[in-house]
Amino acid sequence: MTNAAAYLDSASSEPLHPAARATLLAAYDRGYADPRRLHGPGRDARLLLDNARAVVAECLDVRVDEVTFTASGTDAVHRGLLGLRRVGATVAHSAVEHSAVVHAATWAGDPVEIPVDRAGRVRREAIGPLATGVVAVQSANHEVGTLQPVAEIAAGLDVPLFVDACASMGRLPLPHGWDALAGSAHKWGGPPGVGVLLVRKGARWLNPFPGDDRIDERSGGFENVPAALAAAAALRAVVTERDEVNARQHALVDRIRASAAQVRDVEVVGDPVDRLPHLVTFSCLYVDGEAIVTELDRRGYGVASGSACTASTLTPSRVLEAMGVLTHGNVRVSLTRDTTAEDVDGFLAVLPDVVRDLRAEVGL
């Protein structure tokens, strides 16, 4: 390793926000009890849980009674999507959805896949007669960053719409038109193991899993009150600072996009403008994605490869395949709130050498 480590994989998990760290430690002293109990510690825990829900509602501009904390973002996705589905109804989802959505839709029956364009975007006209039960469309793609026209899609639907907003929650305002929506705290700097499920008031949502006599009937299991409060604290901090952070990250990603495109036989994918501010993906012909990730890690840069993101296999990314773009040698770079211009400069300095050396190993 020739330089200090730079973590460039926030799309997998953002480092814990300082606001979350401080809140989490304090909350463990007061939020350990069962929030259903009437004794003092129980009332303290209930107060903290209610406060966390109120903060999240304020940050996301939704009603407090629309907010549910779940055990993870995946749990929120499963509950949100399956709760909108009626028995016998078909789930139609975009071809670039996260595996959590695909797994839930497949578990429910025989889902229908909605095609996307080369930017990874769903066109409203592509949904057409496919929307017979529930439609699932993400707010932003987790691999290439492209934003979806959620409000436009919702405007023409007469069936429920589920939105996976795990990649964008906190970083961008929520789109309009959803009936249920999911987010994941560790994506915005909250602690892992906290999901957020939003169910719009009046939506026809039924709990798809066995019920539980907890505080919130949409969730199950003992509430992790300290983690929920820490997730809320991180979300408030991220929303407060996001204009400045987004502008800085947009500029840095633009530099990465431009520089990566100058490397021979490299394709930068995803919408160049209408995208998440912190994420960029490119693919390198004649090079294995895992080999690039490993070599960049040796040089101090932690990135991801979409070529194995779905099931920890060595199969090409189905997201990139659905887009019809290059799948070989895929690299996803996603900036943290603390990523500096120096981090990006260092990454861009070593990238061409890494690609060249790996190609040379196979005689190219």
PEZI-V154104 format. One record per residue. N is the residue number from 0. RES is the residue in three letters. PHI is phi in radians with two decimals (NA if undefined). D_CENTER is the distance of its C-alpha to the mean C-alpha in Angstrom with 1 decimal. Layout:
BEGIN
n=N res=RES phi=PHI d_center=D_CENTER
n=N res=RES phi=PHI d_center=D_CENTER
END
This chain:
BEGIN
n=0 res=MET phi=NA d_center=29.7
n=1 res=THR phi=-1.78 d_center=31.2
n=2 res=ASN phi=-2.62 d_center=29.0
n=3 res=ALA phi=-1.05 d_center=27.0
n=4 res=ALA phi=-1.09 d_center=23.6
n=5 res=ALA phi=-2.16 d_center=20.7
n=6 res=TYR phi=-1.46 d_center=17.2
n=7 res=LEU phi=-2.17 d_center=15.1
n=8 res=ASP phi=-2.41 d_center=11.9
n=9 res=SER phi=-1.19 d_center=9.8
n=10 res=ALA phi=-1.17 d_center=6.6
n=11 res=SER phi=-1.39 d_center=7.8
n=12 res=SER phi=-2.93 d_center=8.9
n=13 res=GLU phi=-1.39 d_center=10.5
n=14 res=PRO phi=-0.97 d_center=14.2
n=15 res=LEU phi=-1.02 d_center=15.5
n=16 res=HIS phi=-1.19 d_center=16.5
n=17 res=PRO phi=-0.94 d_center=20.3
n=18 res=ALA phi=-1.12 d_center=20.3
n=19 res=ALA phi=-1.23 d_center=18.4
n=20 res=ARG phi=-1.06 d_center=20.8
n=21 res=ALA phi=-1.11 d_center=23.9
n=22 res=THR phi=-1.18 d_center=22.9
n=23 res=LEU phi=-1.07 d_center=22.0
n=24 res=LEU phi=-1.11 d_center=25.4
n=25 res=ALA phi=-1.20 d_center=27.3
n=26 res=ALA phi=-1.21 d_center=25.8
n=27 res=TYR phi=-1.12 d_center=26.8
n=28 res=ASP phi=-1.38 d_center=30.4
n=29 res=ARG phi=-2.15 d_center=30.1
n=30 res=GLY phi=-1.90 d_center=27.4
n=31 res=TYR phi=-1.47 d_center=28.5
n=32 res=ALA phi=-1.44 d_center=30.6
n=33 res=ASP phi=-1.30 d_center=30.0
n=34 res=PRO phi=-1.19 d_center=29.1
n=35 res=ARG phi=-1.52 d_center=31.3
n=36 res=ARG phi=-1.44 d_center=34.4
n=37 res=LEU phi=-1.66 d_center=37.0
n=38 res=HIS phi=-1.29 d_center=38.1
n=39 res=GLY phi=-0.99 d_center=37.2
n=40 res=PRO phi=-1.05 d_center=34.3
n=41 res=GLY phi=-1.16 d_center=32.8
n=42 res=ARG phi=-1.17 d_center=33.2
n=43 res=ASP phi=-1.07 d_center=31.5
n=44 res=ALA phi=-1.09 d_center=28.5
n=45 res=ARG phi=-1.14 d_center=28.3
n=46 res=LEU phi=-1.09 d_center=28.7
n=47 res=LEU phi=-1.15 d_center=25.8
n=48 res=LEU phi=-1.13 d_center=23.5
n=49 res=ASP phi=-1.11 d_center=24.7
n=50 res=ASN phi=-1.14 d_center=24.2
n=51 res=ALA phi=-1.07 d_center=20.6
n=52 res=ARG phi=-1.12 d_center=20.0
n=53 res=ALA phi=-1.14 d_center=22.0
n=54 res=VAL phi=-1.14 d_center=20.1
n=55 res=VAL phi=-1.07 d_center=16.7
n=56 res=ALA phi=-1.06 d_center=18.6
n=57 res=GLU phi=-1.13 d_center=20.2
n=58 res=CYS phi=-1.14 d_center=17.2
n=59 res=LEU phi=-1.72 d_center=15.4
n=60 res=ASP phi=1.04 d_center=18.9
n=61 res=VAL phi=-2.27 d_center=19.2
n=62 res=ARG phi=-1.33 d_center=22.0
n=63 res=VAL phi=-1.07 d_center=22.1
n=64 res=ASP phi=-1.35 d_center=23.0
n=65 res=GLU phi=-1.66 d_center=19.8
n=66 res=VAL phi=-1.78 d_center=17.7
n=67 res=THR phi=-2.30 d_center=17.4
n=68 res=PHE phi=-1.60 d_center=16.1
n=69 res=THR phi=-2.12 d_center=15.2
n=70 res=ALA phi=-1.32 d_center=15.4
n=71 res=SER phi=-3.02 d_center=11.7
n=72 res=GLY phi=-1.14 d_center=8.4
n=73 res=THR phi=-1.08 d_center=10.0
n=74 res=ASP phi=-1.07 d_center=13.1
n=75 res=ALA phi=-1.12 d_center=11.9
n=76 res=VAL phi=-1.07 d_center=10.8
n=77 res=HIS phi=-1.08 d_center=14.2
n=78 res=ARG phi=-1.15 d_center=16.1
n=79 res=GLY phi=-1.14 d_center=14.9
n=80 res=LEU phi=-1.22 d_center=15.5
n=81 res=LEU phi=-1.20 d_center=18.6
n=82 res=GLY phi=-1.21 d_center=20.0
n=83 res=LEU phi=-1.49 d_center=20.4
n=84 res=ARG phi=-1.42 d_center=22.1
n=85 res=ARG phi=-1.72 d_center=25.9
n=86 res=VAL phi=-0.97 d_center=28.0
n=87 res=GLY phi=1.53 d_center=28.7
n=88 res=ALA phi=-1.39 d_center=26.2
n=89 res=THR phi=-1.61 d_center=24.1
n=90 res=VAL phi=-1.67 d_center=20.4
n=91 res=ALA phi=-1.90 d_center=19.6
n=92 res=HIS phi=-2.28 d_center=16.1
n=93 res=SER phi=-1.17 d_center=15.2
n=94 res=ALA phi=-1.23 d_center=15.9
n=95 res=VAL phi=-2.01 d_center=12.6
n=96 res=GLU phi=-1.15 d_center=10.4
n=97 res=HIS phi=-1.10 d_center=8.4
n=98 res=SER phi=-1.04 d_center=11.3
n=99 res=ALA phi=-1.07 d_center=10.7
n=100 res=VAL phi=-1.22 d_center=11.7
n=101 res=VAL phi=-1.08 d_center=14.3
n=102 res=HIS phi=-1.11 d_center=15.8
n=103 res=ALA phi=-1.13 d_center=16.2
n=104 res=ALA phi=-1.14 d_center=17.7
n=105 res=THR phi=-1.21 d_center=20.0
n=106 res=TRP phi=-1.07 d_center=21.0
n=107 res=ALA phi=-1.34 d_center=22.1
n=108 res=GLY phi=2.81 d_center=24.3
n=109 res=ASP phi=-1.90 d_center=24.4
n=110 res=PRO phi=-1.27 d_center=21.5
n=111 res=VAL phi=-1.91 d_center=22.0
n=112 res=GLU phi=-1.71 d_center=19.9
n=113 res=ILE phi=-1.67 d_center=19.6
n=114 res=PRO phi=-1.21 d_center=20.2
n=115 res=VAL phi=-2.24 d_center=18.5
n=116 res=ASP phi=-1.56 d_center=20.3
n=117 res=ARG phi=-1.20 d_center=20.2
n=118 res=ALA phi=-1.53 d_center=17.6
n=119 res=GLY phi=1.51 d_center=15.2
n=120 res=ARG phi=-1.83 d_center=16.0
n=121 res=VAL phi=-1.41 d_center=17.4
n=122 res=ARG phi=-1.70 d_center=20.8
n=123 res=ARG phi=-0.94 d_center=22.1
n=124 res=GLU phi=-1.18 d_center=25.3
n=125 res=ALA phi=-1.31 d_center=23.7
n=126 res=ILE phi=-1.34 d_center=22.7
n=127 res=GLY phi=0.65 d_center=26.4
n=128 res=PRO phi=-1.28 d_center=28.0
n=129 res=LEU phi=-1.22 d_center=24.9
n=130 res=ALA phi=-1.47 d_center=23.8
n=131 res=THR phi=-1.93 d_center=26.2
n=132 res=GLY phi=-2.30 d_center=24.1
n=133 res=VAL phi=-2.35 d_center=20.5
n=134 res=VAL phi=-1.90 d_center=18.1
n=135 res=ALA phi=-2.07 d_center=14.4
n=136 res=VAL phi=-2.40 d_center=12.6
n=137 res=GLN phi=-1.26 d_center=9.0
n=138 res=SER phi=-1.32 d_center=8.9
n=139 res=ALA phi=-2.68 d_center=7.7
n=140 res=ASN phi=-1.33 d_center=7.6
n=141 res=HIS phi=-1.34 d_center=5.5
n=142 res=GLU phi=-1.77 d_center=9.1
n=143 res=VAL phi=-2.03 d_center=11.3
n=144 res=GLY phi=1.50 d_center=9.7
n=145 res=THR phi=-1.08 d_center=11.9
n=146 res=LEU phi=-1.44 d_center=11.8
n=147 res=GLN phi=-1.72 d_center=13.2
n=148 res=PRO phi=-1.41 d_center=16.4
n=149 res=VAL phi=-1.04 d_center=15.4
n=150 res=ALA phi=-1.07 d_center=18.5
n=151 res=GLU phi=-1.14 d_center=20.7
n=152 res=ILE phi=-1.14 d_center=19.7
n=153 res=ALA phi=-1.12 d_center=20.2
n=154 res=ALA phi=-1.07 d_center=23.5
n=155 res=GLY phi=-1.85 d_center=25.2
n=156 res=LEU phi=-1.64 d_center=24.0
n=157 res=ASP phi=-2.08 d_center=26.3
n=158 res=VAL phi=-2.21 d_center=23.9
n=159 res=PRO phi=-1.10 d_center=21.0
n=160 res=LEU phi=-2.10 d_center=17.5
n=161 res=PHE phi=-1.81 d_center=14.3
n=162 res=VAL phi=-2.18 d_center=11.0
n=163 res=ASP phi=-1.52 d_center=7.6
n=164 res=ALA phi=-1.92 d_center=6.1
n=165 res=CYS phi=-1.04 d_center=3.2
n=166 res=ALA phi=-1.33 d_center=2.3
n=167 res=SER phi=-2.07 d_center=5.9
n=168 res=MET phi=-1.00 d_center=7.5
n=169 res=GLY phi=1.57 d_center=10.3
n=170 res=ARG phi=-1.36 d_center=10.2
n=171 res=LEU phi=-2.38 d_center=11.6
n=172 res=PRO phi=-1.05 d_center=13.7
n=173 res=LEU phi=-1.18 d_center=12.7
n=174 res=PRO phi=-1.24 d_center=14.2
n=175 res=HIS phi=-1.76 d_center=17.4
n=176 res=GLY phi=1.84 d_center=18.7
n=177 res=TRP phi=-1.43 d_center=16.5
n=178 res=ASP phi=-1.77 d_center=18.2
n=179 res=ALA phi=-2.50 d_center=15.4
n=180 res=LEU phi=-2.60 d_center=11.8
n=181 res=ALA phi=-2.20 d_center=9.2
n=182 res=GLY phi=-2.47 d_center=7.0
n=183 res=SER phi=-2.40 d_center=6.9
n=184 res=ALA phi=-1.10 d_center=9.3
n=185 res=HIS phi=-1.22 d_center=9.1
n=186 res=LYS phi=-1.37 d_center=6.1
n=187 res=TRP phi=-1.97 d_center=8.9
n=188 res=GLY phi=1.81 d_center=11.8
n=189 res=GLY phi=-1.48 d_center=12.8
n=190 res=PRO phi=-1.28 d_center=14.3
n=191 res=PRO phi=-1.17 d_center=12.7
n=192 res=GLY phi=1.45 d_center=13.8
n=193 res=VAL phi=-2.32 d_center=12.9
n=194 res=GLY phi=-1.91 d_center=10.9
n=195 res=VAL phi=-2.16 d_center=11.7
n=196 res=LEU phi=-1.91 d_center=13.3
n=197 res=LEU phi=-1.94 d_center=14.9
n=198 res=VAL phi=-2.13 d_center=17.9
n=199 res=ARG phi=-1.08 d_center=20.0
n=200 res=LYS phi=-0.98 d_center=23.6
n=201 res=GLY phi=1.65 d_center=25.7
n=202 res=ALA phi=-1.21 d_center=23.2
n=203 res=ARG phi=-1.47 d_center=24.7
n=204 res=TRP phi=-2.01 d_center=22.5
n=205 res=LEU phi=-2.19 d_center=24.1
n=206 res=ASN phi=-1.03 d_center=22.9
n=207 res=PRO phi=-1.44 d_center=22.5
n=208 res=PHE phi=-2.09 d_center=23.2
n=209 res=PRO phi=-0.96 d_center=26.3
n=210 res=GLY phi=-1.26 d_center=26.7
n=211 res=ASP phi=-2.58 d_center=27.1
n=212 res=ASP phi=-1.54 d_center=29.3
n=213 res=ARG phi=-1.74 d_center=26.9
n=214 res=ILE phi=-1.11 d_center=26.3
n=215 res=ASP phi=-1.96 d_center=23.7
n=216 res=GLU phi=-1.19 d_center=24.7
n=217 res=ARG phi=-1.44 d_center=21.2
n=218 res=SER phi=-2.01 d_center=20.2
n=219 res=GLY phi=-2.59 d_center=22.2
n=220 res=GLY phi=1.56 d_center=23.4
n=221 res=PHE phi=-1.16 d_center=24.5
n=222 res=GLU phi=-1.20 d_center=22.4
n=223 res=ASN phi=-1.55 d_center=21.0
n=224 res=VAL phi=-1.08 d_center=22.3
n=225 res=PRO phi=-1.01 d_center=22.1
n=226 res=ALA phi=-1.18 d_center=18.4
n=227 res=ALA phi=-1.10 d_center=17.7
n=228 res=LEU phi=-1.17 d_center=19.9
n=229 res=ALA phi=-1.16 d_center=18.3
n=230 res=ALA phi=-1.08 d_center=14.8
n=231 res=ALA phi=-1.15 d_center=16.6
n=232 res=ALA phi=-1.12 d_center=18.5
n=233 res=ALA phi=-1.14 d_center=15.6
n=234 res=LEU phi=-1.08 d_center=14.0
n=235 res=ARG phi=-1.06 d_center=17.5
n=236 res=ALA phi=-1.13 d_center=18.0
n=237 res=VAL phi=-1.15 d_center=14.8
n=238 res=VAL phi=-1.13 d_center=15.7
n=239 res=THR phi=-1.12 d_center=19.3
n=240 res=GLU phi=-1.74 d_center=18.8
n=241 res=ARG phi=-1.20 d_center=16.1
n=242 res=ASP phi=-1.06 d_center=18.8
n=243 res=GLU phi=-1.20 d_center=20.4
n=244 res=VAL phi=-1.13 d_center=17.4
n=245 res=ASN phi=-1.08 d_center=15.9
n=246 res=ALA phi=-1.10 d_center=19.3
n=247 res=ARG phi=-1.15 d_center=19.9
n=248 res=GLN phi=-1.21 d_center=16.7
n=249 res=HIS phi=-0.98 d_center=17.4
n=250 res=ALA phi=-1.14 d_center=20.9
n=251 res=LEU phi=-1.17 d_center=20.0
n=252 res=VAL phi=-1.16 d_center=17.6
n=253 res=ASP phi=-1.00 d_center=20.5
n=254 res=ARG phi=-1.14 d_center=22.8
n=255 res=ILE phi=-1.14 d_center=20.8
n=256 res=ARG phi=-1.03 d_center=20.6
n=257 res=ALA phi=-1.16 d_center=24.3
n=258 res=SER phi=-1.25 d_center=25.4
n=259 res=ALA phi=-1.10 d_center=23.5
n=260 res=ALA phi=-1.15 d_center=25.1
n=261 res=GLN phi=-1.45 d_center=28.5
n=262 res=VAL phi=-1.32 d_center=28.3
n=263 res=ARG phi=-1.02 d_center=30.3
n=264 res=ASP phi=0.99 d_center=28.7
n=265 res=VAL phi=-2.09 d_center=25.1
n=266 res=GLU phi=-2.01 d_center=22.9
n=267 res=VAL phi=-1.55 d_center=20.1
n=268 res=VAL phi=-2.03 d_center=17.7
n=269 res=GLY phi=1.56 d_center=15.5
n=270 res=ASP phi=-1.14 d_center=16.8
n=271 res=PRO phi=-1.30 d_center=18.5
n=272 res=VAL phi=-2.11 d_center=18.5
n=273 res=ASP phi=-1.50 d_center=16.2
n=274 res=ARG phi=-2.62 d_center=12.9
n=275 res=LEU phi=-1.07 d_center=10.4
n=276 res=PRO phi=-1.29 d_center=12.9
n=277 res=HIS phi=-1.93 d_center=11.9
n=278 res=LEU phi=-2.24 d_center=11.1
n=279 res=VAL phi=-2.57 d_center=13.9
n=280 res=THR phi=-2.24 d_center=14.8
n=281 res=PHE phi=-2.48 d_center=18.4
n=282 res=SER phi=-2.16 d_center=20.6
n=283 res=CYS phi=-2.00 d_center=24.0
n=284 res=LEU phi=-1.13 d_center=26.8
n=285 res=TYR phi=1.27 d_center=29.0
n=286 res=VAL phi=-2.29 d_center=26.7
n=287 res=ASP phi=-1.41 d_center=24.6
n=288 res=GLY phi=-1.06 d_center=21.0
n=289 res=GLU phi=-1.13 d_center=21.3
n=290 res=ALA phi=-1.15 d_center=24.6
n=291 res=ILE phi=-1.12 d_center=23.1
n=292 res=VAL phi=-1.02 d_center=20.4
n=293 res=THR phi=-1.11 d_center=23.3
n=294 res=GLU phi=-1.23 d_center=25.6
n=295 res=LEU phi=-1.14 d_center=23.3
n=296 res=ASP phi=-1.11 d_center=22.7
n=297 res=ARG phi=-1.05 d_center=26.5
n=298 res=ARG phi=-1.66 d_center=26.8
n=299 res=GLY phi=1.77 d_center=24.4
n=300 res=TYR phi=-2.15 d_center=21.1
n=301 res=GLY phi=-1.61 d_center=18.0
n=302 res=VAL phi=-2.18 d_center=15.8
n=303 res=ALA phi=-2.13 d_center=14.1
n=304 res=SER phi=-2.23 d_center=15.4
n=305 res=GLY phi=-1.21 d_center=13.7
n=306 res=SER phi=-1.21 d_center=17.1
n=307 res=ALA phi=-2.36 d_center=16.5
n=308 res=CYS phi=-1.38 d_center=12.9
n=309 res=THR phi=-1.35 d_center=13.6
n=310 res=ALA phi=-2.51 d_center=16.3
n=311 res=SER phi=0.93 d_center=17.5
n=312 res=THR phi=-1.99 d_center=20.2
n=313 res=LEU phi=-1.72 d_center=21.8
n=314 res=THR phi=-1.49 d_center=21.2
n=315 res=PRO phi=-1.09 d_center=19.8
n=316 res=SER phi=-1.09 d_center=16.3
n=317 res=ARG phi=-1.22 d_center=16.6
n=318 res=VAL phi=-1.11 d_center=14.1
n=319 res=LEU phi=-1.16 d_center=16.7
n=320 res=GLU phi=-1.08 d_center=19.5
n=321 res=ALA phi=-1.13 d_center=18.6
n=322 res=MET phi=-1.37 d_center=18.6
n=323 res=GLY phi=1.33 d_center=21.9
n=324 res=VAL phi=-1.96 d_center=21.3
n=325 res=LEU phi=-1.11 d_center=22.3
n=326 res=THR phi=-1.84 d_center=20.6
n=327 res=HIS phi=-1.25 d_center=22.8
n=328 res=GLY phi=1.01 d_center=22.0
n=329 res=ASN phi=-1.37 d_center=18.4
n=330 res=VAL phi=-2.29 d_center=16.9
n=331 res=ARG phi=-1.96 d_center=13.5
n=332 res=VAL phi=-1.95 d_center=14.0
n=333 res=SER phi=-2.38 d_center=11.5
n=334 res=LEU phi=-1.45 d_center=13.5
n=335 res=THR phi=-1.55 d_center=13.7
n=336 res=ARG phi=-1.11 d_center=15.5
n=337 res=ASP phi=-1.80 d_center=18.6
n=338 res=THR phi=-1.08 d_center=18.6
n=339 res=THR phi=-1.85 d_center=22.1
n=340 res=ALA phi=-1.08 d_center=23.9
n=341 res=GLU phi=-1.16 d_center=25.9
n=342 res=ASP phi=-1.05 d_center=22.9
n=343 res=VAL phi=-1.17 d_center=22.1
n=344 res=ASP phi=-1.02 d_center=25.9
n=345 res=GLY phi=-1.13 d_center=26.2
n=346 res=PHE phi=-1.08 d_center=23.4
n=347 res=LEU phi=-1.18 d_center=24.9
n=348 res=ALA phi=-1.24 d_center=28.4
n=349 res=VAL phi=-1.61 d_center=27.7
n=350 res=LEU phi=-0.98 d_center=25.6
n=351 res=PRO phi=-1.03 d_center=28.6
n=352 res=ASP phi=-1.16 d_center=30.7
n=353 res=VAL phi=-1.08 d_center=28.2
n=354 res=VAL phi=-1.10 d_center=27.9
n=355 res=ARG phi=-1.08 d_center=31.6
n=356 res=ASP phi=-1.15 d_center=32.5
n=357 res=LEU phi=-1.20 d_center=30.4
n=358 res=ARG phi=-1.17 d_center=32.0
n=359 res=ALA phi=-1.13 d_center=35.4
n=360 res=GLU phi=-1.10 d_center=35.0
n=361 res=VAL phi=-1.85 d_center=35.1
n=362 res=GLY phi=1.43 d_center=37.8
n=363 res=LEU phi=-1.97 d_center=36.1
END
